[in-house]
């Protein structure tokens, strides 16, 4: 019995020693020090070298290609569902949606948003969702004009917050390492 206790205690101490020798990196992997060429000495702010993270360059089209998004859309039947709802290629052409997207610069916007951090987008979505909730709770329901204001404000803030949150999820999926 005593030999079993000694063997058990020696196995515990050897496993504790192995655990004690493990080190864990607590800093993010892509943390870098950047040089700020426009820096000038002030009594506030960061120094000439500022701690930041690496810029993420995401080629959206290549990521969509590697994740086989178009094949997924084809297999899921989204195009036939859209056609049943009345959204066809001829209706897109008739409405001029592609030229409007070009005029508004949505493709360049997509490219610039792809470099954002998904956590930043998700962080911006939370105050918008809370503001939508606050609009419903704090604006009184005394008159029809206040109810309409409450509804419009809550819908706009809620849609913006939900859009940012969904965009952060999509962007996180695109930026994850392969």
C-alpha positions as CSV (number, residue, x, y, z in Angstrom):
1,X,0.0,0.0,0.0
2,X,2.8,2.4,0.9
3,X,4.6,1.6,-2.4
4,X,1.4,2.4,-4.3
5,X,1.1,5.8,-2.6
6,X,4.7,6.6,-3.4
7,X,4.2,5.6,-7.0
8,X,1.0,7.7,-7.2
9,X,2.7,10.8,-5.6
10,X,5.7,10.5,-7.9
11,X,3.5,10.4,-11.0
12,X,1.6,13.5,-9.8
13,X,4.8,15.5,-9.2
14,X,6.2,14.5,-12.6
15,X,3.1,15.6,-14.4
16,X,3.1,18.8,-12.4
17,X,6.7,19.4,-13.5
18,X,5.8,18.9,-17.1
19,X,3.0,21.4,-16.7
20,X,5.2,23.9,-15.0
21,X,7.6,23.9,-17.9
22,X,5.0,24.8,-20.5
23,X,4.9,28.4,-21.6
24,X,1.9,30.1,-23.2
25,X,2.1,33.1,-25.4
26,X,-0.4,35.7,-24.2
27,X,0.1,38.3,-26.9
28,X,-1.6,38.2,-30.2
29,X,0.5,36.6,-33.0
30,X,0.3,39.5,-35.3
31,X,1.2,42.3,-33.0
32,X,3.8,44.7,-34.4
33,X,5.5,48.0,-33.6
34,X,4.9,50.5,-36.3
35,X,6.8,53.7,-37.1
36,X,4.7,56.8,-37.4
37,X,6.4,59.2,-39.9
38,X,4.0,62.0,-39.1
39,X,4.8,61.9,-35.4
40,X,5.6,65.0,-33.5
41,X,6.4,65.4,-29.8
42,X,3.4,66.3,-27.7
43,X,2.5,66.0,-24.1
44,X,-0.1,63.4,-24.9
45,X,-0.5,60.5,-27.3
46,X,1.6,57.6,-28.4
47,X,5.3,57.6,-29.0
48,X,7.1,57.5,-32.3
49,X,6.8,53.7,-32.3
50,X,3.2,52.7,-31.8
51,X,2.0,49.2,-30.9
52,X,-0.5,48.0,-33.5
53,X,-1.5,44.9,-35.3
54,X,-0.6,43.9,-38.9
55,X,-2.7,45.2,-41.6
56,X,-4.8,42.4,-43.1
57,X,-4.9,42.4,-46.8
58,X,-7.8,40.2,-48.0
59,X,-8.4,39.4,-51.6
60,X,-12.2,39.0,-51.4
61,X,-12.7,37.4,-54.8
62,X,-9.9,34.9,-54.2
63,X,-11.4,34.0,-50.8
64,X,-14.8,33.6,-52.3
65,X,-13.3,31.4,-55.0
66,X,-11.4,29.2,-52.5
67,X,-14.5,28.8,-50.3
68,X,-16.5,27.8,-53.4
69,X,-19.3,30.3,-52.6
70,X,-20.7,30.2,-56.1
71,X,-21.0,26.4,-56.0
72,X,-22.8,26.7,-52.6
73,X,-25.3,29.2,-54.0
74,X,-25.9,27.0,-57.0
75,X,-26.4,23.9,-54.8
76,X,-28.6,25.6,-52.3
77,X,-31.1,26.8,-55.0
78,X,-31.0,30.4,-54.0
79,X,-31.2,31.5,-57.6
80,X,-34.4,29.6,-58.3
81,X,-35.9,30.9,-55.0
82,X,-35.0,34.5,-56.0
83,X,-36.6,33.9,-59.4
84,X,-39.8,32.7,-57.7
85,X,-39.8,36.0,-55.7
86,X,-39.4,38.0,-58.9
87,X,-35.7,38.8,-58.8
88,X,-34.3,37.7,-62.2
89,X,-31.3,38.8,-64.1
90,X,-33.6,40.7,-66.5
91,X,-35.2,42.6,-63.6
92,X,-31.7,43.4,-62.2
93,X,-30.8,44.7,-65.7
94,X,-34.0,46.6,-66.0
95,X,-33.6,48.3,-62.7
96,X,-29.9,49.1,-63.5
97,X,-28.7,47.8,-60.2
98,X,-25.2,46.8,-61.4
99,X,-24.6,50.3,-62.9
100,X,-25.8,51.9,-59.7
101,X,-23.4,49.7,-57.7
102,X,-20.7,50.8,-60.0
103,X,-21.6,54.5,-59.7
104,X,-21.8,54.3,-55.9
105,X,-18.4,52.6,-55.7
106,X,-19.7,49.5,-53.9
107,X,-16.9,47.2,-55.2
108,X,-14.2,49.5,-53.9
109,X,-16.1,49.9,-50.7
110,X,-16.2,46.1,-50.4
111,X,-12.5,45.9,-51.0
112,X,-11.7,48.6,-48.3
113,X,-14.1,47.0,-45.8
114,X,-12.4,43.6,-46.3
115,X,-9.3,45.0,-44.5
116,X,-11.3,46.0,-41.3
117,X,-11.2,43.9,-38.2
118,X,-14.4,41.9,-37.7
119,X,-14.2,42.6,-34.0
120,X,-14.3,46.4,-34.7
121,X,-17.4,46.0,-36.8
122,X,-19.1,43.8,-34.1
123,X,-18.1,46.5,-31.5
124,X,-19.8,49.2,-33.6
125,X,-22.9,47.1,-33.9
126,X,-23.5,46.8,-30.2
127,X,-24.1,50.6,-29.5
128,X,-26.4,50.8,-32.5
129,X,-28.5,47.9,-31.2
130,X,-28.6,49.4,-27.7
131,X,-29.6,52.8,-29.2
132,X,-32.5,51.0,-31.0
133,X,-33.6,49.5,-27.8
134,X,-33.3,52.8,-26.0
135,X,-35.4,54.5,-28.7
136,X,-38.2,52.1,-28.0
137,X,-37.9,52.3,-24.2
138,X,-37.2,56.1,-23.8
139,X,-39.4,57.7,-26.4
140,X,-42.9,58.0,-25.0
141,X,-46.0,56.5,-26.8
142,X,-48.1,59.6,-26.2
143,X,-48.8,60.8,-29.8
144,X,-48.8,59.1,-33.2
145,X,-45.9,61.3,-34.3
146,X,-43.8,60.0,-31.4
147,X,-44.7,56.4,-32.1
148,X,-43.8,56.9,-35.8
149,X,-40.5,58.6,-34.7
150,X,-39.8,55.7,-32.3
151,X,-40.5,53.1,-35.0
152,X,-38.4,54.8,-37.7
153,X,-35.5,55.4,-35.4
154,X,-35.5,51.9,-33.9
155,X,-35.8,50.3,-37.3
156,X,-32.9,52.4,-38.8
157,X,-30.6,51.8,-35.8
158,X,-31.6,48.1,-35.5
159,X,-31.0,47.5,-39.2
160,X,-27.6,49.3,-39.1
161,X,-26.5,47.3,-36.0
162,X,-27.7,44.0,-37.4
163,X,-26.0,44.8,-40.7
164,X,-22.7,45.5,-39.0
165,X,-23.0,42.4,-37.0
166,X,-23.7,40.2,-40.0
167,X,-20.9,41.9,-41.9
168,X,-18.5,41.1,-39.0
169,X,-19.5,37.5,-39.2
170,X,-19.0,37.3,-42.9
171,X,-15.7,39.2,-42.8
172,X,-14.5,36.9,-40.0
173,X,-15.2,33.9,-42.2
174,X,-13.4,35.5,-45.1
175,X,-10.3,36.5,-43.0
176,X,-9.9,33.2,-41.1
177,X,-6.6,31.5,-41.9
178,X,-6.6,28.6,-44.2
